[in-house]
Amino acid sequence: MRTLSLRWTFCALLLLVSAAPRALARPLEIFFVDVEGGQATLIVSPSGQSLLIDTGWRGFQGRDADRIVQAAKAAKIKQIDYLLITHYHRDHVGGVMQLGDQMKILNFLDHGPNTEDSKVVKEDYADYVKVIQRGEHVVLKPGDTVPIKGLSVKVLTSNGEHIQTPLEGAGQPNSFCATTPKRETDPSENARSLGVLVTFEKFRFLDLGDLTWNKELELMCPNNPIGTVDVLLVSHHGLNQSNSPALVDAVHPRVAIMNNGARKGGSPDAWQIVKDSPGLEDLWQLHYAIEGGKEHNTPDSFIANVDEQCMGQYIKLTADGNGSFTVWNQRNKFTKAYKSDGK
C-alpha cells in the first residue's frame, strides 16, 4: 500500500512539473495609452520585456509621460527595454524627455535623422538626440528585427523605404490596388514612419505609425507582402491622409484600434474605410471623435474616453499564442474575447 501511495505521489508531482510552464506562461499584453491623438503603445512580451512605440506629446504638465508610467505600473514593468520612435512629430516623440526623467530607457530605435525642415520638428528632434545619450541607439531599416524574447518584431517600413521580400506565406496579388488611386506626394516625416509587425506565435499585430497614403501603396502593391493580421492599429490616428483600402482591406484585420483624440483623427471617410474592411469584427477607439458624430463612431462600449475632457483611460489587449485575444476598456471595464481563427 505504501509503494502504491508513493507511486501516486510521484505521478502527481510529474503532472505538476509538466503543467508548471503552461501555468506560469505570460500572455502578450498591449496597452493603447491615451495621449490625446498621438501615439504611445506599450507592448509587454511573455518574457516580460517591454517595447514602447512612441511617447505622445510634450508639455501638459507631463500628462502623457505620466499616463505611460501608469500603464507600465499596470503591466508590472519598471523600465522600457526598447523605445521605438516611428517619426519625429510632436505627438509621437514630444514626450520622450519627460518620460526619460521618470523611467529608465535602455534602447532607442528610430528611422535615422530627422528630414523635415520645421522649427517644431527640429526642436523635438534635438531633445530626442539628447535623451538617447542615456542608452543604446539603433537605426532600423526594413527587414530588421527587434530582439525581444518570445516575439517577432519585424520592421516593414523605415525612412521612406519598405521591405522588398514578402513575409513567409505572403506575396499574393493585392486586388485592392486597382481601385486605390495615388494621391499627392507627402514630403513630411509621416511618410518616413518606422512601421512594424509584431507576431506572437499565431497572433499578429500591425503598427505602421503615421505612414501616409502613397507609401501604403508602395508597400502593398502590386502584391501584399504582409498577409493578414489579427489586429491593426489604425494608421495616423484615423486621418484620411492614410488608411487606403489597398492597406486596410488587404491585411484583413479582425479588430482595429484607433488611437484618435476627441478633435484629432477619426476622419469620417477614413473611419468608414476601416469599418467596412472585409472580415472586421470590431473597431475600438481611444476617444469619441467629435467630427464623426453618431454615424462615424463605434458604440459607446468600445470607446475608452467618451468626453473631450477625460481621465485618459487606456485600452488593453491580451493575446495568447494560439491567436485568441481579449480587449478591455479601462473606462467601463467592458471586455470582449476573440477566439482563434484557426490559421
URHU-V330067 format. One record per backbone hydrogen bond with DSSP energy under -0.5 kcal/mol. CO is the residue of the C=O (numbers start at 0). NH is the residue of the N-H. Records with the same first field share a line. If there is no record, write none. Layout:
CO = NH + NH
//
This chain:
0 = 4
1 = 5
2 = 6
3 = 7
4 = 8
5 = 9
6 = 10
7 = 11
8 = 12
9 = 13
10 = 14
11 = 15
12 = 16
13 = 17
14 = 18
15 = 19
16 = 20
18 = 22
19 = 23
20 = 24
27 = 318
28 = 43
29 = 31 + 316
30 = 32 + 41
31 = 314
32 = 34
38 = 55
39 = 32 + 41
40 = 42 + 52
41 = 30
42 = 44 + 50
43 = 28
44 = 47
48 = 44
49 = 81
50 = 42 + 52
51 = 53 + 83
52 = 40
55 = 94
58 = 61 + 62
59 = 62
61 = 65
62 = 66
63 = 67
64 = 68
65 = 69
66 = 70
67 = 71
68 = 72
69 = 73
70 = 74
71 = 76
72 = 75
77 = 103
78 = 80
79 = 105
80 = 106
81 = 51 + 83
82 = 84 + 108
83 = 53 + 85
85 = 193
88 = 91 + 92 + 93
89 = 93
90 = 38
91 = 54
92 = 95
94 = 98
95 = 99
96 = 100
98 = 101 + 102
103 = 79
105 = 135
106 = 82
107 = 137
108 = 84
109 = 139
115 = 117
117 = 121
118 = 122
119 = 123
120 = 124
121 = 125
122 = 126
123 = 127
124 = 128
125 = 129
126 = 130
127 = 131
129 = 132
130 = 133
131 = 134
135 = 107
137 = 109 + 139
140 = 143
143 = 154
144 = 146
145 = 147 + 152
146 = 148
147 = 150
148 = 46
150 = 152
151 = 153 + 198
152 = 145
153 = 155 + 196
154 = 142
155 = 162
156 = 194
157 = 160
160 = 157
166 = 169
171 = 223
172 = 174
173 = 176
176 = 179
178 = 180
184 = 186
187 = 190
188 = 191
189 = 192
191 = 158
192 = 194
194 = 155 + 156
195 = 197 + 206
196 = 153 + 198
197 = 204
198 = 151 + 200
199 = 201 + 202
202 = 199
203 = 229 + 230
204 = 197
205 = 232
206 = 195
207 = 210
208 = 235
211 = 214 + 215
212 = 216
213 = 217
214 = 218
215 = 219
216 = 220
221 = 173
222 = 224
223 = 170 + 171
224 = 166
229 = 253 + 254
230 = 205
231 = 233 + 256
233 = 236
234 = 237 + 238
235 = 238
236 = 265
237 = 266
238 = 241
240 = 212
243 = 246 + 247
244 = 248 + 249
246 = 250
247 = 251 + 252
250 = 228
253 = 280 + 281
254 = 231
255 = 283
256 = 233 + 258
257 = 259 + 285
259 = 36
261 = 289
263 = 260
266 = 270
267 = 271
268 = 272
269 = 273
270 = 274
271 = 275
273 = 276
276 = 279
281 = 255
283 = 257
284 = 303
285 = 304
287 = 289
288 = 291 + 292
289 = 292
291 = 295
292 = 295
293 = 296
298 = 301
299 = 302
301 = 284
304 = 287
307 = 309
313 = 329
314 = 31
315 = 327
316 = 29
317 = 325
318 = 27
319 = 322
320 = 201
323 = 319
324 = 337
325 = 317
326 = 335
327 = 315 + 329
328 = 332
333 = 328
335 = 326
337 = 324
//
